[in-house]
């Protein structure tokens, strides 16, 4: 099975001149899987793809820079013509926040839009304990989620293709150092790993839960990753430097995520 990763957005917090906040597409033979839906991601998605080609959405956590465009997606999914519902995965312990999001932006006078996210999508909770999350079998994918180190329930993700020619793509989401990252990334063919900072204090890293480029490289080395893609950068002026920083501690292939880049596995 062929598998391709496409970068839609790779910024922490909000869009910049380099594109949207966090958003990635997995291209499978059965359709597209969207991982994270930060601000600007939907516009980038529909500039190159048909929205109806989406087969699932997986959100690592419900901070706005990873989930704000869920409402934009839900509005377009249900209006003016409703598309077929697809699975939407988010950490199970935080699903009440999705319902609150719907309650703020629902439009009760339009059919199918009173609770846009829940009417557009089949909302499912990620368990964060490494068990297989059902629902992606038709796409030839297995999904497992692991608990990240972050202030809200957050997932490190591991997608594995089914069949003899196995490929593994992992996503750190937002996280500091933790066992969940190593489990998700173990011997992955490709790891998309946050590298929010070049330098930061312990409160931002092990307190709040983020990584530097050096720490992303170390995590990739410890997990036996083949190709590291650093992402979720805080500022545009980091981009020329963060890949080199990660390469100081990781001797595999290092790339820097950028809008429109594709990686074929």
C-alpha positions in Angstrom: 0.0 0.0 0.0 1.3 3.5 -0.9 1.1 6.2 1.8 2.0 9.9 1.4 2.2 12.6 4.1 1.3 16.1 2.9 1.9 19.2 5.1 -0.9 21.7 5.2 0.4 23.8 8.1 3.2 23.6 10.6 3.0 26.6 12.8 2.5 26.7 16.5 -0.3 28.9 17.9 -1.6 30.6 14.7 -1.0 31.0 10.9 2.0 33.0 9.7 3.4 34.0 6.3 4.5 30.4 6.0 1.0 29.1 6.2 -1.6 27.6 8.6 -1.2 26.3 12.1 -1.0 22.5 12.6 -2.5 20.3 9.9 -1.4 17.2 7.9 -2.9 14.9 5.3 -2.3 11.2 5.0 -3.0 10.0 1.4 -4.2 6.4 1.3 -5.6 4.4 -1.6 -9.0 4.8 0.0 -9.0 8.5 0.6 -7.5 11.3 2.8 -7.1 11.4 6.6 -6.7 14.8 8.1 -4.5 15.0 11.3 -5.2 18.2 13.2 -7.2 21.1 12.0 -5.6 24.3 13.2 -6.6 27.8 11.8 -6.0 28.1 8.1 -5.9 24.3 7.5 -9.3 24.1 5.8 -8.5 26.8 3.2 -5.2 25.1 2.4 -7.0 21.7 2.1 -9.7 22.8 -0.3 -7.2 24.8 -2.4 -5.8 21.4 -3.6 -8.3 18.7 -2.7 -12.0 18.0 -2.8 -13.5 18.1 0.7 -15.5 15.0 -0.1 -12.2 13.0 -0.4 -11.7 13.2 3.3 -12.4 9.8 5.0 -11.5 10.6 8.6 -10.2 13.4 10.9 -7.9 12.8 13.9 -7.2 15.7 16.3 -4.4 15.2 18.7 -5.9 17.7 21.3 -8.3 20.5 21.6 -6.1 23.5 21.8 -7.2 26.0 19.2 -4.1 25.8 17.0 -4.9 22.1 16.4 -8.7 22.2 16.3 -10.2 25.6 15.5 -11.0 24.8 11.9 -13.1 21.8 12.9 -16.0 24.3 13.0 -15.2 25.6 9.5 -15.1 22.0 8.3 -18.4 21.2 10.0 -20.1 24.2 8.5 -19.1 23.4 5.0 -19.7 19.7 5.6 -23.3 20.3 6.4 -24.2 23.4 4.3 -25.4 23.9 1.6 -25.4 20.2 0.9 -24.6 17.6 3.6 -21.8 15.2 2.9 -21.7 11.7 4.3 -20.6 11.6 7.9 -17.0 10.4 8.6 -15.2 9.6 11.8 -13.7 12.4 13.9 -11.3 11.2 16.6 -10.3 13.3 19.6 -9.1 12.5 23.1 -12.0 10.8 24.9 -11.5 12.7 28.2 -12.0 16.1 26.4 -15.0 15.5 24.2 -17.2 17.7 26.3 -15.2 20.7 24.9 -16.3 19.7 21.4 -19.9 19.8 22.5 -19.4 23.2 24.1 -17.8 24.4 20.8 -21.0 23.3 19.0 -23.2 25.1 21.5 -21.4 28.4 20.9 -21.5 28.2 17.1 -24.6 26.1 16.3 -27.2 27.5 14.0 -30.6 26.2 15.2 -32.5 27.8 12.3 -30.7 25.6 9.7 -31.3 21.9 9.3 -28.2 19.9 10.3 -26.4 22.8 11.9 -27.7 23.0 15.4 -24.7 21.1 16.6 -22.4 21.3 13.5 -19.5 19.1 14.5 -21.6 16.3 15.9 -24.1 16.4 13.0 -21.3 16.5 10.4 -19.0 13.8 12.0 -19.2 10.6 13.9 -17.3 11.7 17.0 -15.1 9.1 18.6 -12.9 9.2 21.7 -9.2 8.3 21.5 -8.2 6.1 24.4 -4.6 7.2 24.7 -3.5 3.7 26.0 -2.1 2.1 22.9 -5.1 0.0 22.0 -6.2 0.0 18.3 -8.8 2.6 17.5 -11.4 1.0 15.2 -12.8 2.7 12.1 -9.9 3.0 9.6 -9.7 -0.6 8.4 -11.2 0.3 5.0 -8.4 2.7 4.4 -5.8 0.0 5.1 -4.7 1.8 8.3 -4.4 0.9 11.9 -4.4 3.8 14.4 -3.2 3.7 18.0 -3.0 6.6 20.4 -0.7 7.2 23.4 -0.9 9.8 26.2 1.2 12.9 25.5 2.7 15.3 28.1 0.5 18.4 27.8 -1.9 20.4 30.0 -5.0 19.0 28.3 -5.7 15.4 27.2 -3.4 15.0 24.2 -2.4 12.1 21.9 0.7 10.9 20.3 -0.4 9.0 17.2 0.8 5.9 15.4 -0.6 5.0 12.0 0.4 1.6 10.5 -0.5 0.4 7.1 -2.0 -3.1 6.9 -0.7 -5.8 4.6 2.8 -7.2 4.0 4.5 -3.9 3.1 4.0 -2.2 6.4 4.7 1.5 6.8 4.5 3.5 10.1 3.9 7.2 10.4 3.8 8.8 13.9 2.8 12.2 15.1 4.0 13.7 18.4 1.2 16.2 18.7 2.1 18.7 21.3 4.2 17.1 24.0 7.1 17.2 26.3 9.3 14.2 26.9 7.1 11.2 27.8 6.8 7.4 27.3 3.8 8.0 25.0 6.0 9.7 22.4 8.5 6.9 22.4 5.8 4.2 22.1 4.1 6.0 19.2 7.3 6.6 17.4 9.0 3.2 17.9 10.9 2.3 14.7 8.6 4.5 12.7 9.4 5.1 9.1 8.5 8.8 9.6 7.9 10.9 12.7 6.3 14.3 12.5 7.6 15.8 15.8 6.9 19.1 17.4 10.0 21.4 17.8 8.3 24.5 19.2 11.5 26.1 20.4 15.2 26.4 19.8 15.7 27.2 23.5 13.2 27.4 26.3 13.1 27.1 30.1 11.9 24.0 32.1 8.5 25.6 32.7 7.8 25.7 28.9 9.3 22.3 28.2 8.8 19.8 31.0 6.2 21.9 32.7 3.8 22.9 29.9 5.0 20.2 27.6 6.9 21.1 24.4 10.2 20.2 22.8 13.2 21.9 21.2 14.8 20.8 18.0 17.5 19.1 20.0 14.9 17.3 22.1 13.0 16.2 18.9 16.2 14.8 17.5 16.9 12.9 20.7 13.4 11.5 20.8 13.7 10.3 17.2 17.0 8.6 17.9 15.8 6.9 21.1 12.7 5.6 19.2 14.7 4.2 16.2 13.0 6.5 13.7 14.1 6.5 10.1 13.0 10.0 9.0 12.2 12.9 11.3 10.1 15.8 10.1 10.2 18.7 12.6 7.1 20.8 12.9 5.0 23.1 15.1 7.6 25.9 15.1 6.9 29.0 17.2 8.4 31.6 14.8 9.2 31.8 11.2 12.9 32.8 11.9 13.4 29.4 13.5 12.9 27.6 10.2 16.4 27.9 8.8 17.8 26.5 12.1 15.5 23.9 13.7 16.4 21.1 11.3 20.1 21.5 11.9 19.5 21.6 15.6 17.6 18.3 15.4 20.4 16.8 13.3 22.8 17.4 16.2 21.2 14.5 18.1 19.7 12.4 15.3 21.7 10.9 12.5 18.8 9.8 10.3 17.1 11.9 7.7 15.8 15.3 9.0 13.3 17.5 7.2 11.5 20.7 8.2 7.8 20.7 7.7 6.6 23.3 5.2 3.3 24.0 3.5 2.8 21.9 0.5 5.7 19.5 1.1 5.0 15.8 0.5 6.8 12.7 1.8 6.2 9.4 0.1 6.6 6.2 2.0 
